[in-house]
């Protein structure tokens, strides 16, 4: 699984204005499911390409986020993601949230947790804005040439 790809998509959602179509929401759920169960990068890439091809604004935001993430030391990313207490404050603990315990260390599923929460929410753009605010602010403040 490539955490930066999923995180770039989630950051792309964070930067969108308005909500996704119901078709795009369904595609997003399928994509996050592929990250969870499928080791075949080709399947994941096809689903991602389909989502991005149908939403030019999301595609542009995804590309920008991907470039920003490439310039950041991945060790600091987990500190910028919401922790369990913050997730509990933002999202009521009623219902299934798709949470997998552990901090993101390249092997655990912290970014996937956030992806599942966003993909399963009725308003994925709004929840992405709430969950990824700290990371988005960090990326906005940090000059591209100095993000290591």
Protein Blocks (a to p, Z undefined) as FASTA:
>chain_A
ZZklmmmmmmmmmmpgcjddfklmmmmmmmmmmmmmmcblklmmmmmmmmmmmomklmmm
mmmmmmmmmmpcfklmmmmpccfklmmmmpccedjehiaedddehjammlmmmmmmmmmp
mblmlmmmmmmmmmmmmmmmpcfklmZZ
